[in-house]
Amino acid sequence: MAMTLRLTDAEDQALTEQAAREHRSKQEVAKAAILEYTSRRTRSRDDLLAKIGRENAGALKRLADS
């Protein structure tokens, strides 16, 4: 799927410089950044839900039993 990504001049410059450092295209760097961000957010959400489950196990069990 195609999309347009609108960046400020500073964001475009940062992306250009990062791509040059990695000898990759700006598209490759941007796609990798998106995948890293979404993976990190998913892990963070999963960790938080697990923590809530552990910390509230007793209350959750009582709710399930009622």
C-alpha positions as CSV (number, residue, x, y, z in Angstrom):
1,M,0.0,0.0,0.0
2,A,1.3,3.4,-0.9
3,M,1.2,6.4,1.4
4,T,2.6,9.9,1.6
5,L,4.7,10.8,4.7
6,R,4.9,14.5,5.3
7,L,8.0,15.5,7.3
8,T,9.3,18.8,8.5
9,D,12.6,19.9,7.0
10,A,14.3,18.8,10.3
11,E,12.7,15.4,10.2
12,D,13.6,14.9,6.6
13,Q,17.2,15.9,7.3
14,A,17.5,13.5,10.2
15,L,16.1,10.7,8.1
16,T,18.4,11.5,5.2
17,E,21.4,11.5,7.5
18,Q,20.4,8.3,9.2
19,A,19.9,6.6,5.8
20,A,23.3,7.8,4.6
21,R,25.0,6.5,7.8
22,E,23.4,3.1,7.3
23,H,23.9,3.0,3.5
24,R,20.1,2.4,3.1
25,S,17.3,4.2,1.5
26,K,15.1,6.6,3.5
27,Q,12.2,4.3,2.9
28,E,14.0,1.3,4.4
29,V,15.0,3.3,7.5
30,A,11.5,4.7,7.9
31,K,9.9,1.2,7.5
32,A,12.3,-0.2,10.0
33,A,11.6,2.6,12.5
34,I,7.8,1.9,12.2
35,L,8.3,-1.8,12.8
36,E,10.5,-1.2,15.8
37,Y,8.0,1.3,17.3
38,T,5.0,-0.9,16.8
39,S,6.9,-3.9,18.2
40,R,8.0,-1.9,21.3
41,R,4.5,-0.6,21.9
42,T,3.0,-4.2,21.6
43,R,5.6,-5.5,24.1
44,S,4.9,-2.6,26.4
45,R,1.2,-3.2,26.3
46,D,1.6,-6.9,26.8
47,D,3.9,-6.4,29.8
48,L,1.5,-3.9,31.4
49,L,-1.4,-6.3,31.0
50,A,0.6,-9.1,32.5
51,K,1.6,-6.9,35.4
52,I,-2.1,-5.8,36.0
53,G,-3.1,-9.5,35.9
54,R,-0.4,-10.5,38.5
55,E,-1.1,-7.5,40.8
56,N,-4.9,-8.1,40.7
57,A,-5.0,-11.9,40.5
58,G,-7.1,-12.2,43.6
59,A,-9.7,-9.6,42.6
60,L,-9.9,-11.1,39.1
61,K,-10.4,-14.6,40.5
62,R,-13.2,-13.3,42.8
63,L,-14.9,-11.6,39.9
64,A,-14.7,-14.8,37.8
65,D,-16.1,-16.9,40.6
66,S,-19.1,-14.6,41.3
